[in-house]
Amino acid sequence: MTDEAKGKLGSARGPAVRRDGPAVELVVLVDEAGHAIGSAEKWATHHADTPLHLAFSCYVFDADGLFLMTRRALAKKVWPGVWSNTVCGHPAPGESLVGAIERRLDYELGMEARAVEVALPDHLYQAPPFGGIVEYEFCPVYVARAATWPQPNPREVDACGWVEWDEFVHEAETDTADVYSWWCKNQLKELKDHPLILAYARGLEPPALTSGERGENGRAQAG
């Protein structure tokens, strides 16, 4: 990250606000097409042989096209302290993906977003082990426009900052020391030049995409 980008971090956020999460968190188990096949407690399923489960990643831009990157809290069990996309998480059984994004944005960053759109509806990945834990997720990728200022929860977010999209992509793609999360760098292979991303990064409203560009968003449902 450049010194200029680092300098933006302090002014990119409001005061930190500690918020408590649920005592028990369930994830939705899915097949490779994203169809729900069951549910299980989150940490009981995250290990060296993690079953495929439903998740999401979201990239949030402000009205001027700056991207909000976040640094995962050092207390996180998986990939602590790395820079990544704005928010990631798991929908609860019966919860929509957009509803889960809104819930996690509120919990992790104390913020709201609008114009939440899916860019990669069928993204699936399996990350290399970290501390003995393998992430294996059917993970639709979304973009959104910030509606309020972030107030990060220190349980989840160590730091955050608004940066130019091209700068973020360059820093992530040239990272060889796991400064950035593996799944984010993997998503950028498909996402960096996506029409939705380019529109949000230019401060434009989402374009009308063809079904081929956007894909069908009906298979990844939290059952």
KABEL-V167011 format. One record per run of one state. SS is the DSSP state (A for helix, B for strand, O for the rest). FROM is the first residue (numbers start at 1). TO is the last residue. Records with the same first field share a line. If there is no record, write none. Layout:
SS: FROM-TO / FROM-TO
This chain:
O: 1-2 / 8-9 / 13-25 / 31-35 / 46-52 / 62-66 / 73-82 / 85-86 / 90-96 / 110-112 / 121-123 / 127-129 / 131-132 / 134-135 / 147-156 / 164-164 / 174-179 / 181-181 / 192-194 / 202-210 / 215-223
A: 3-7 / 10-12 / 42-45 / 97-109 / 165-173 / 182-191 / 195-201 / 211-214
B: 26-30 / 36-41 / 53-61 / 67-72 / 83-84 / 87-89 / 113-120 / 124-126 / 130-130 / 133-133 / 136-146 / 157-163 / 180-180
